[in-house]
Amino acid sequence: MENIVIFGASGHGSVVLDCIEKESRYKVVGFIDSTKKKGSKQNGYEILGTEYDLP
């Protein structure tokens, strides 16, 4: 199972998360979001930071 990160942790990100979870093909690692606090949780997954935190 491959890891996946979702960009955006608001409404659209929640819908994307739901679709990914239903497929059971990927392991969701967390969210990238520019408006939420790094380390907080959204839908049970960690906010990993903003796009500027990506390697």
Biopython code that builds the backbone (N, CA, C, O; Angstrom):
import numpy as np
from Bio.PDB.StructureBuilder import StructureBuilder

atoms = [
    (1, "MET", "N", (0.850, -1.169, 0.000)),
    (1, "MET", "CA", (0.000, 0.000, 0.000)),
    (1, "MET", "C", (0.903, 1.242, 0.000)),
    (1, "MET", "O", (1.800, 1.369, 0.833)),
    (2, "GLU", "N", (0.657, 2.134, -0.925)),
    (2, "GLU", "CA", (1.444, 3.363, -1.036)),
    (2, "GLU", "C", (0.909, 4.443, -0.098)),
    (2, "GLU", "O", (-0.281, 4.480, 0.214)),
    (3, "ASN", "N", (1.802, 5.313, 0.342)),
    (3, "ASN", "CA", (1.418, 6.459, 1.167)),
    (3, "ASN", "C", (0.910, 7.585, 0.283)),
    (3, "ASN", "O", (1.322, 7.721, -0.869)),
    (4, "ILE", "N", (0.009, 8.392, 0.837)),
    (4, "ILE", "CA", (-0.520, 9.555, 0.121)),
    (4, "ILE", "C", (-0.713, 10.703, 1.110)),
    (4, "ILE", "O", (-1.041, 10.486, 2.276)),
    (5, "VAL", "N", (-0.505, 11.920, 0.626)),
    (5, "VAL", "CA", (-0.728, 13.140, 1.396)),
    (5, "VAL", "C", (-1.799, 13.935, 0.667)),
    (5, "VAL", "O", (-1.781, 14.027, -0.561)),
    (6, "ILE", "N", (-2.724, 14.505, 1.411)),
    (6, "ILE", "CA", (-3.816, 15.272, 0.813)),
    (6, "ILE", "C", (-3.528, 16.763, 0.985)),
    (6, "ILE", "O", (-3.208, 17.219, 2.083)),
    (7, "PHE", "N", (-3.642, 17.508, -0.100)),
    (7, "PHE", "CA", (-3.475, 18.955, -0.057)),
    (7, "PHE", "C", (-4.822, 19.593, 0.237)),
    (7, "PHE", "O", (-5.778, 19.431, -0.520)),
    (8, "GLY", "N", (-4.886, 20.318, 1.340)),
    (8, "GLY", "CA", (-6.112, 20.981, 1.759)),
    (8, "GLY", "C", (-6.882, 20.133, 2.754)),
    (8, "GLY", "O", (-7.224, 18.984, 2.476)),
    (9, "ALA", "N", (-7.154, 20.718, 3.931)),
    (9, "ALA", "CA", (-7.808, 19.959, 4.997)),
    (9, "ALA", "C", (-9.201, 20.479, 5.323)),
    (9, "ALA", "O", (-9.747, 20.178, 6.385)),
    (10, "SER", "N", (-9.773, 21.254, 4.417)),
    (10, "SER", "CA", (-11.125, 21.763, 4.651)),
    (10, "SER", "C", (-12.143, 20.854, 3.962)),
    (10, "SER", "O", (-11.943, 19.641, 3.892)),
    (11, "GLY", "N", (-13.206, 21.419, 3.464)),
    (11, "GLY", "CA", (-14.306, 20.634, 2.901)),
    (11, "GLY", "C", (-13.906, 19.718, 1.764)),
    (11, "GLY", "O", (-14.213, 18.527, 1.796)),
    (12, "HIS", "N", (-13.228, 20.248, 0.762)),
    (12, "HIS", "CA", (-12.837, 19.442, -0.391)),
    (12, "HIS", "C", (-11.857, 18.348, 0.032)),
    (12, "HIS", "O", (-11.958, 17.213, -0.433)),
    (13, "GLY", "N", (-10.914, 18.684, 0.907)),
    (13, "GLY", "CA", (-9.962, 17.689, 1.402)),
    (13, "GLY", "C", (-10.655, 16.548, 2.131)),
    (13, "GLY", "O", (-10.227, 15.398, 2.045)),
    (14, "SER", "N", (-11.729, 16.870, 2.851)),
    (14, "SER", "CA", (-12.494, 15.835, 3.552)),
    (14, "SER", "C", (-13.190, 14.893, 2.571)),
    (14, "SER", "O", (-13.278, 13.690, 2.817)),
    (15, "VAL", "N", (-13.680, 15.437, 1.470)),
    (15, "VAL", "CA", (-14.325, 14.616, 0.444)),
    (15, "VAL", "C", (-13.281, 13.729, -0.235)),
    (15, "VAL", "O", (-13.528, 12.549, -0.483)),
    (16, "VAL", "N", (-12.117, 14.301, -0.532)),
    (16, "VAL", "CA", (-11.028, 13.525, -1.131)),
    (16, "VAL", "C", (-10.617, 12.397, -0.182)),
    (16, "VAL", "O", (-10.418, 11.261, -0.613)),
    (17, "LEU", "N", (-10.493, 12.709, 1.097)),
    (17, "LEU", "CA", (-10.152, 11.698, 2.099)),
    (17, "LEU", "C", (-11.159, 10.556, 2.079)),
    (17, "LEU", "O", (-10.773, 9.388, 2.090)),
    (18, "ASP", "N", (-12.428, 10.881, 2.049)),
    (18, "ASP", "CA", (-13.476, 9.863, 2.031)),
    (18, "ASP", "C", (-13.324, 8.942, 0.817)),
    (18, "ASP", "O", (-13.444, 7.723, 0.941)),
    (19, "CYS", "N", (-13.064, 9.517, -0.334)),
    (19, "CYS", "CA", (-12.885, 8.725, -1.563)),
    (19, "CYS", "C", (-11.662, 7.812, -1.451)),
    (19, "CYS", "O", (-11.720, 6.641, -1.829)),
    (20, "ILE", "N", (-10.564, 8.348, -0.935)),
    (20, "ILE", "CA", (-9.336, 7.560, -0.802)),
    (20, "ILE", "C", (-9.541, 6.407, 0.172)),
    (20, "ILE", "O", (-9.124, 5.281, -0.099)),
    (21, "GLU", "N", (-10.184, 6.686, 1.304)),
    (21, "GLU", "CA", (-10.417, 5.634, 2.289)),
    (21, "GLU", "C", (-11.309, 4.524, 1.732)),
    (21, "GLU", "O", (-11.096, 3.352, 2.042)),
    (22, "LYS", "N", (-12.296, 4.873, 0.920)),
    (22, "LYS", "CA", (-13.199, 3.871, 0.350)),
    (22, "LYS", "C", (-12.496, 2.971, -0.664)),
    (22, "LYS", "O", (-12.868, 1.809, -0.823)),
    (23, "GLU", "N", (-11.493, 3.495, -1.343)),
    (23, "GLU", "CA", (-10.739, 2.716, -2.322)),
    (23, "GLU", "C", (-9.805, 1.709, -1.664)),
    (23, "GLU", "O", (-9.532, 0.655, -2.240)),
    (24, "SER", "N", (-9.310, 2.017, -0.461)),
    (24, "SER", "CA", (-8.388, 1.150, 0.288)),
    (24, "SER", "C", (-7.123, 0.797, -0.496)),
    (24, "SER", "O", (-6.576, -0.295, -0.346)),
    (25, "ARG", "N", (-6.663, 1.731, -1.334)),
    (25, "ARG", "CA", (-5.446, 1.498, -2.112)),
    (25, "ARG", "C", (-4.252, 2.261, -1.554)),
    (25, "ARG", "O", (-3.108, 1.940, -1.877)),
    (26, "TYR", "N", (-4.505, 3.274, -0.714)),
    (26, "TYR", "CA", (-3.453, 4.133, -0.199)),
    (26, "TYR", "C", (-3.559, 4.274, 1.314)),
    (26, "TYR", "O", (-4.636, 4.149, 1.896)),
    (27, "LYS", "N", (-2.424, 4.534, 1.927)),
    (27, "LYS", "CA", (-2.388, 4.851, 3.350)),
    (27, "LYS", "C", (-2.259, 6.373, 3.461)),
    (27, "LYS", "O", (-1.262, 6.940, 3.016)),
    (28, "VAL", "N", (-3.240, 7.025, 4.038)),
    (28, "VAL", "CA", (-3.207, 8.479, 4.202)),
    (28, "VAL", "C", (-2.220, 8.816, 5.319)),
    (28, "VAL", "O", (-2.369, 8.356, 6.451)),
    (29, "VAL", "N", (-1.215, 9.621, 4.988)),
    (29, "VAL", "CA", (-0.196, 10.022, 5.947)),
    (29, "VAL", "C", (-0.653, 11.259, 6.712)),
    (29, "VAL", "O", (-0.371, 11.395, 7.903)),
    (30, "GLY", "N", (-1.356, 12.159, 6.032)),
    (30, "GLY", "CA", (-1.843, 13.379, 6.667)),
    (30, "GLY", "C", (-2.208, 14.416, 5.621)),
    (30, "GLY", "O", (-2.329, 14.121, 4.431)),
    (31, "PHE", "N", (-2.381, 15.643, 6.104)),
    (31, "PHE", "CA", (-2.784, 16.758, 5.250)),
    (31, "PHE", "C", (-1.691, 17.813, 5.160)),
    (31, "PHE", "O", (-0.919, 18.007, 6.099)),
    (32, "ILE", "N", (-1.636, 18.483, 4.028)),
    (32, "ILE", "CA", (-0.855, 19.706, 3.858)),
    (32, "ILE", "C", (-1.884, 20.829, 3.761)),
    (32, "ILE", "O", (-2.785, 20.776, 2.924)),
    (33, "ASP", "N", (-1.754, 21.842, 4.613)),
    (33, "ASP", "CA", (-2.726, 22.936, 4.615)),
    (33, "ASP", "C", (-2.048, 24.220, 5.075)),
    (33, "ASP", "O", (-1.314, 24.221, 6.062)),
    (34, "SER", "N", (-2.294, 25.304, 4.361)),
    (34, "SER", "CA", (-1.636, 26.579, 4.672)),
    (34, "SER", "C", (-2.367, 27.390, 5.735)),
    (34, "SER", "O", (-1.870, 28.434, 6.157)),
    (35, "THR", "N", (-3.548, 26.930, 6.180)),
    (35, "THR", "CA", (-4.301, 27.718, 7.163)),
    (35, "THR", "C", (-4.469, 27.029, 8.511)),
    (35, "THR", "O", (-4.936, 27.645, 9.469)),
    (36, "LYS", "N", (-4.097, 25.774, 8.590)),
    (36, "LYS", "CA", (-4.264, 25.046, 9.853)),
    (36, "LYS", "C", (-2.912, 24.859, 10.538)),
    (36, "LYS", "O", (-1.868, 24.844, 9.887)),
    (37, "LYS", "N", (-2.952, 24.718, 11.862)),
    (37, "LYS", "CA", (-1.728, 24.610, 12.656)),
    (37, "LYS", "C", (-1.060, 23.248, 12.467)),
    (37, "LYS", "O", (-1.698, 22.203, 12.594)),
    (38, "LYS", "N", (0.223, 23.282, 12.165)),
    (38, "LYS", "CA", (1.017, 22.058, 12.018)),
    (38, "LYS", "C", (0.931, 21.243, 13.304)),
    (38, "LYS", "O", (1.090, 21.783, 14.399)),
    (39, "GLY", "N", (0.680, 19.956, 13.171)),
    (39, "GLY", "CA", (0.579, 19.065, 14.319)),
    (39, "GLY", "C", (-0.836, 18.867, 14.822)),
    (39, "GLY", "O", (-1.098, 17.932, 15.579)),
    (40, "SER", "N", (-1.757, 19.736, 14.412)),
    (40, "SER", "CA", (-3.152, 19.554, 14.823)),
    (40, "SER", "C", (-3.758, 18.415, 14.001)),
    (40, "SER", "O", (-3.127, 17.905, 13.075)),
    (41, "LYS", "N", (-4.959, 18.031, 14.341)),
    (41, "LYS", "CA", (-5.629, 16.909, 13.668)),
    (41, "LYS", "C", (-6.844, 17.410, 12.889)),
    (41, "LYS", "O", (-7.530, 18.347, 13.296)),
    (42, "GLN", "N", (-7.082, 16.756, 11.762)),
    (42, "GLN", "CA", (-8.270, 17.003, 10.953)),
    (42, "GLN", "C", (-8.769, 15.645, 10.493)),
    (42, "GLN", "O", (-8.021, 14.894, 9.868)),
    (43, "ASN", "N", (-9.999, 15.321, 10.786)),
    (43, "ASN", "CA", (-10.577, 14.018, 10.413)),
    (43, "ASN", "C", (-9.726, 12.844, 10.895)),
    (43, "ASN", "O", (-9.687, 11.794, 10.253)),
    (44, "GLY", "N", (-9.046, 13.026, 12.024)),
    (44, "GLY", "CA", (-8.233, 11.957, 12.592)),
    (44, "GLY", "C", (-6.823, 11.860, 12.035)),
    (44, "GLY", "O", (-6.065, 10.976, 12.434)),
    (45, "TYR", "N", (-6.456, 12.747, 11.125)),
    (45, "TYR", "CA", (-5.122, 12.742, 10.524)),
    (45, "TYR", "C", (-4.391, 14.044, 10.861)),
    (45, "TYR", "O", (-5.005, 15.093, 11.056)),
    (46, "GLU", "N", (-3.073, 13.943, 10.922)),
    (46, "GLU", "CA", (-2.249, 15.086, 11.318)),
    (46, "GLU", "C", (-2.090, 16.097, 10.181)),
    (46, "GLU", "O", (-1.980, 15.731, 9.010)),
    (47, "ILE", "N", (-2.081, 17.370, 10.557)),
    (47, "ILE", "CA", (-1.690, 18.423, 9.626)),
    (47, "ILE", "C", (-0.164, 18.421, 9.626)),
    (47, "ILE", "O", (0.463, 18.715, 10.644)),
    (48, "LEU", "N", (0.420, 18.092, 8.497)),
    (48, "LEU", "CA", (1.865, 17.928, 8.399)),
    (48, "LEU", "C", (2.596, 19.251, 8.212)),
    (48, "LEU", "O", (3.812, 19.322, 8.390)),
    (49, "GLY", "N", (1.864, 20.289, 7.856)),
    (49, "GLY", "CA", (2.454, 21.608, 7.643)),
    (49, "GLY", "C", (1.891, 22.222, 6.379)),
    (49, "GLY", "O", (0.833, 21.824, 5.894)),
    (50, "THR", "N", (2.620, 23.206, 5.849)),
    (50, "THR", "CA", (2.197, 23.883, 4.633)),
    (50, "THR", "C", (3.016, 23.365, 3.456)),
    (50, "THR", "O", (3.904, 22.528, 3.620)),
    (51, "GLU", "N", (2.710, 23.867, 2.289)),
    (51, "GLU", "CA", (3.469, 23.464, 1.095)),
    (51, "GLU", "C", (4.951, 23.841, 1.225)),
    (51, "GLU", "O", (5.803, 23.244, 0.567)),
    (52, "TYR", "N", (5.253, 24.825, 2.070)),
    (52, "TYR", "CA", (6.638, 25.238, 2.263)),
    (52, "TYR", "C", (7.416, 24.259, 3.160)),
    (52, "TYR", "O", (8.645, 24.311, 3.215)),
    (53, "ASP", "N", (6.703, 23.377, 3.855)),
    (53, "ASP", "CA", (7.335, 22.373, 4.697)),
    (53, "ASP", "C", (7.690, 21.094, 3.935)),
    (53, "ASP", "O", (8.358, 20.212, 4.475)),
    (54, "LEU", "N", (7.249, 20.996, 2.696)),
    (54, "LEU", "CA", (7.546, 19.791, 1.916)),
    (54, "LEU", "C", (9.033, 19.738, 1.572)),
    (54, "LEU", "O", (9.654, 20.773, 1.330)),
    (55, "PRO", "N", (9.598, 18.538, 1.549)),
    (55, "PRO", "CA", (11.031, 18.408, 1.202)),
    (55, "PRO", "C", (11.292, 18.741, -0.260)),
    (55, "PRO", "O", (12.436, 18.682, -0.712)),
]
sb = StructureBuilder()
sb.init_structure("model")
sb.init_model(0)
sb.init_chain("A")
sb.init_seg("    ")
for serial, (resi, resn, name, xyz) in enumerate(atoms, 1):
    if name == "N":
        sb.init_residue(resn, " ", resi, " ")
    sb.init_atom(name, np.array(xyz, "f"), 0.0, 1.0, " ", f" {name:<3s}", serial, name[0])
structure = sb.get_structure()
